[in-house]
Amino acid sequence: MTDYIGLMPDALMTPDGKRVGTTAQWPRQRQLLLDLLSRCFYGTMPEPPKEIHEGTVPVPAAMRAALLSCSESTDASCFHLTMGPDDMVRIDVVVAYDKAAGAKPVPVLVPCPSSLFSLQSSSVDDLKVLVEGVLRVGACFVGVCTDISAPDDSSKFDSCILRRAYPDCSWRMLAMWAWQISRVIDWISRYDQFDVRHPVALGHSRYGKAVLCAAAFDDRIVAAAPCASGIGGMGALRFDGNRFGVGCGDKHEHIEDMLSLRKFPHWLLPSAVGFGRRRFENADQSLMKRLGPWLMQPVCEDSDRSYPSAFDPSQVFIDANLIGACVAPRPLFLAEALDDEFCSMFGTQLAWEATADVYRFLGVPQRCAIHYREGGHALTERDLATSLCFMLNRHDGNSASDWHDAVRGNCLS
C-alpha cells in the first residue's frame, strides 16, 4: 500500500514545486486545491443568493406517520425554499427532531431524492431508518431534496433549473447538489432552536459524492461522512481493486465508465475522465511523485495565486485524496462495505491513506477515519450509527475512546 500511496498526488505540494511547511500555510494551499477542483473536476459554482424565501407546507400524512413512529415527541415540518434569479431555484426540505431531547440538536444534513419526500412504498422504511438513526443520537434530521432544481437525468441537464438560473457557471450535477446543501445551511442558521454552529453532513453513494464536495468547499460543515461514495467521491481514480488488493475484481466502477454517455456524463466536467487509470498508465510516474498534482515544472516564483497554467487539465493530476484533504482539519468519516459491487475497496483505502497524511501533518490524525463492514452497496443502520457517532463525538475534539463508547452505548445497543 505504501508504494501506491507514493504515486497519489501530494496534497501538500504547491504549483511551484515546494511542499507546505507549516500548518499556517495550509489555508492557502487548500484554496489552491479548491480552485483546481472547480476548474478541472466539479465546475465553477455561483455565489450564495442574497435572499432565501421560505414557505411552509403541510407534512404529508404518510410522512408524518413514519416520523411519529420514530418517537411520539418528534416534531416534523416541510418547507419549500426559493432563491436565485426570479426565485426560480427551489429546494424542498424536511426537518425532524425530538422535542424532548433537551439540548439544541445538531443539524444532520442528508441529501435525498424527491421520492423520499413523496414516500413511495419503497421509501417509507428508508426515511424511518434515517430519521430514527439521527434522533437516536439527539440530533436533528434535515433532508435536502436536491433533484427538483437539479434532477439526476443527463437528458435534462442542460434544461434543469440551476443550469438556466446560472448559465455562466460551468458546474456539473455533483456541484449543484453540494451547492444546495450549503444553501440549506444558510437557511437553517435562522433558527436558534438548533445548534447551527455545528452542522454535519452525511450521504450515501451519489449523495456521498455530493456531501464530500459540499464539505470540501463549505467549511461551516464541521464534519462529513461520505458513505460508499466511490468514484467521484473518496474512491481513487487511478488505482482500483477489491478487498484482496490492487487489480483484483472487475465489477467496480471506473471514471471512464461512470462519465460515459450511457451512464452519468452530467455528474462531473468532461475533463475529469482524463484523471483515470488510462492516462495514469502512460504518465511519467517519477514526475508525479516529485510534484504531486502539478505535473508541469514550477510555474510561479512569487507568493500570489497567479498560476494560470496550473489549472490546465492536461497539465495536472487530480485524485480523490485532494478532495478529502480539502475537508481537513475537520472530521472526515468513511463508512464502506467490503463487498461493495460499485466501489473499489483498494482505491478507497488508498485515497483515505493519502488523505490521512494531511490530517497527520495538521496534527489531528484522529479526525480522519474509515470503517468497514461485510456486505454490499447499501446504507445500513450500522453505517448510519457509526458515521453519526463519529461526527458528533469528534467535532468537539473528543477522544477515540469516547467515540467507541458512544457507538456501543448510544447507537448499537
N, C-alpha and C positions, 0 to 999 in steps of 0.2 A: 504493500500500500504506500509506503514511504516514497518509493521510486516514482510512482504515478503522481503523488502529491506535488513532487518537484516539477512536473510538467503542466500543472494547473497554473493559470495566470496569477501572479502575485499581486494581491490587492493592495499591498503596501509599496509597490513600485510606482514611481511617478513618471510622467512622459519624458522627463529629462534624464532618465536612467539612474536616478538616485532613489534610495529607499527611505521611507518615512522613518525618522529617527526618534521622535518623541510623541507622546500622546497629544500634546498641544497641536501638532501638525495634522492630526487625523481629520478634523472637520474639513479642512481644505481638500485633503485627499478624497474624502467621501464625496464632496461636491463634484470633484473631477470625475469620479466614477458614475455619479448620477447623471452628469452631462453626457458621458459616454453611453450610458444605458438609454437615455432619452433619444439620442440621435441615431443610434445603431440597433436598438433592440425593441424598446417599447413604443417609441414615438413621443413627440412632444405633447404635453398636456396644457390646458388653459389655466389661467389664474382663477382662484376661487371667485364665485359670483359675489357681488356686493350685498345681495339680499337673498334670503331663502324664505319662501312663504309656506305656511303650514295650514293644512286642512285636516280636520279630524273626521274620521268616518266610523260608522258602527262596526264593531268586531263581528264577523260572520258567526252565526250560531254554532256551526261545526267547529270553528276555530276556538271559540270561547269554551265549548265543552272539552275540547282537547287540552286547553291550557288550564282550566279549572281542575282537571283530573290530576294535574301535577301537584297542586296544593289548593286548598279551599280559600286561602288568603292571597291567591295570585291576582295581581292587577294587570289587566291586558288592555292595550289601546292600539289602534291602527291609524296611520297618518299617510296623507299624500303630501309630499314636498314638491314644490315647483320652484324653478330658478332659471337663471340664464337669460339669453335674448328672448324677449316676449314671453317669458315664463314657460318656454316650450319644453324644458327639461323636467322630467318627473321621476321621482323616486318614491316608491311605497315602502313604509317601514312598519314593523310590528314590534312593540315594546312590551315585555312581560317581566315582572319581578314580584317577589314575595313581600307584601306589605308588612308582614310580621317579622321580617328578618332583622330589623333593628338598625344597624349602621347603614350608611349610604352605600348602596350596591355599586360595584364597578361595572360599567357597561362592557358587555362582550359583543362585539360587532361580528355578525355572521352573514356573509353574502349568500343569498338564496335565489333560486329560480322562482318565477311567478307561480309555478304550480304548487309551491309550498303554501302560498297565500290563498290560492283558490281551494286548497285542501282537497285535491283529488284523492281518491281512496288510497293510493299508494303513498300519499304524503302525510297522512294523519300520524302514523307511527313515527315517521322521520321528525316531525315537529315535536312530538312528545319527548322523544329521546333527547333532542337538542335542548328544549326548554327545561326538562327535568334535570339534565346534567348541569345546566347553568344555575338553576335555582338551588340545587343541592349544595353548591359552594357559596351561596349567599350573594350571587352576582345578578346582574340584570341582562336578560336576553334582548338583543337588538338585531332583529332580522332585517337585512337590507336587500330589497328586491332590485336587482341590477339590470334585469333584461327588458324593462319597459322602454327605457331610453337607449339601451344597447343590447338588443336581442342576439342570442348566440346562434346566428344564422348567416353564413357567408354571403348568401344571395341577397340579404337585406342590409349588409354592412354599409354600403355607400349611401343608402337612403335612411339609415337609422337617425334618431333624433339628435344624438350627440354629434354625429358627423355633420349634420346640417346646421346645428347650433354653433359649432366651432370649426368652420371649414378650413381655417388657416393652421390648424393643429394636425400633425402627422400621426397622432396616436392611433393605436390599434385596440382591439377589444379588451385585452387584459388591463391596459392602462385606463380604459374607460370604466371598467368595473372598480379598479382601485381608486380612481378619482371620486366615484360615487360614495365609497366608504368614507373618504375624507370629508365629503360634504355632509354626511350624516353626523360625523363628529362635530362639525361646525354647528349643526342644528341642535344636537342634544346637549351641547355646552350651555344652552339657555336654562336648563333645568337643574335647580340646586338640590333636588332630592336624590341625585345620582353623584357618584364620585367621578366627576367629569375630568378630573386632572389625570386619571389613570385608566383610560380606555385601553382594552386589549382587543385583538382581532384573531379570529380562527376561521379556517376554511379548509375544505377537502377537495382534492383533485383539481379541476379547473379553477375552483374558487380558492383553493390553496395557493395557486399561482397568483391570483388577484390579491390575496392577503399579503403575500410576500412583497409584491410590487407596492402596495399601499404602505406597508411598514418601512420599506426602503426609502420612500420619498416623503413620508409624513412622520416626523419624529415625535408627534403627540401620541402616537400609538406606543405605549410603554412596553408592550410585549406582544409577540406574534407567534402563532402556531400554524404554519402552512403544512397541513397533513397530506401525505401521499401526493405531493404537488408535481413530482416527476419533471419531465422536460418542459422548459418554460418556467419551472419553479426551482426546487433545490436538487434536481437531477442533473448530473454533469452532462454537458453536450458532447464532449469529445471522447469519453470512455463509457462503456456500458458493460453490463454483465449482471447475472442474477446473484443469489446469495452465495454461490460457490466460487465467484471470482470474475475477473475481467474476461470478457468474451464468451462467457457461459450463457446459454439460453439465447433464444432469438425472437421471443414474442414481445418483449418490451418495446416501447415507442422510441423512435429517433426523431430529431427535429426535422430532418428532411421529409419524413413521413407525416409528422404532425402538421406541418405547414403546407402540405401538398393540396392541390385543388380539391381533391376528393374528401379532405378532412377539414382542417381548421386554418385556412390561409389568412383569416382575418384576426387571428389572435396576436401575432407579432409582426414587426416590419419584415418585408421580404429579405432584407439583408441578414436577418437572424439565421437563415438557412446556412449562410457561409461560415457559421461558427461550429458546425457539426463535425462529426468524425471524418467525413470525406476530405475536408480541407486540411484537417489536422494531419492526416496520413502523409500529406505532401509538404508539410511545414518544416522549417528549419528549427528543430527542437532545441538546439543549443541557444538560438536567439530567443526562443520563448522563455527558456529558463533564466536568461540574463535580464530581459526587460519586462517580463510579466505580460500584462495585457497590451502593452505598447510595443508593437513589432518593429517600428521604424527606429532609426538611430535617434539620439536625443534631438528634440526639435526646438527647444526653448531654453535659453540660458537665464532669463530674468525670472522674477518671482511673481509675475502676474499670471492670469489664467488664459493667456492668448496662445492656445495650442491648436491652430486651425487644422493642421494635417493629422492631429492626434485623434480626430473623430471620423476619419475616412474608414468605412467598413472594411476596405481591402487591406488596411494597414493596422488593424487591431484584432485581438482575440478576446472574446467575451466568454465567460462561463458562469455557472450558477453561483460559485463562491463569491464572485464580485457583487452579486445581488444580496446574498446573505450578509456579506461584510458591511453593506450599507445600513443594515439594521443595528449593527454594533455601535455602542456598547449595551444596547437594550436587549432584554432576554429574547432568545430565538429557540423554539422547540419544534422538533420534527417527530411526528408520530408515523411510523412506517410499518408495513406488513411484509414479512419475509418472502411470501409467495405472490406478491402483487404482480398481476399479469401485464400491467401497463408501465410501472415504474421500475427502473433499473436500480436494484439494491446496491450493487457495487458503485454505480455512478453517484447515487445519493450519499452513500457513506464517504466516498471520495470528496464530494463537494462540501459535505459537512466538516470533514477533517481540515480541508483548506480554509473554510470559513472560521473554524475554531482557532486557527493560527492568529487571526486578527484579534479575537477575544483575549487570547493569551497575551498578545502584545499590549492590549489596553488594560491588562491586569484584572480581567473579570472572566476567567475561563469557565466558571460555574454557570454563567448565563447562556451558554450555547450547548444544547443537549439534543440527543437523539434517542428515541425509544422504539424498540422492535417488538412485534408480536407475531405469532404464527397466523397464517390466513392470507386472504386476498384483498382486493381493492374495495374497501368499504370504510366508512367512518363508524366504528363500533363504540359502544358505551365506554369501553376501556380506553380507546383513543381519546375520546372526549374528556374523560375523567383525568387522565394523566396530563393532557395538554392544559386543562384549566387549572389544575393544582400547581403545575409548574409555573404558569404565568402569574397566578395570583399570589404565589408564595415567593416569587423571585423579583418582582418589580420593586419590592421594598428592601431587597438585599438579604433576605433570609437565607439560612444555610441549607446545604443539601439534606442534612438530617431532618430539618423542618419540613422540607418538601416531601420526603419519603413518609414521614409521619402523617402529613396531610393526605397523601394518596391512600394510605392504609386506613386512616380514621374517617375521612370525610367522603371519599369517592368510591372506594372499592369494598366497602363493608356490605 
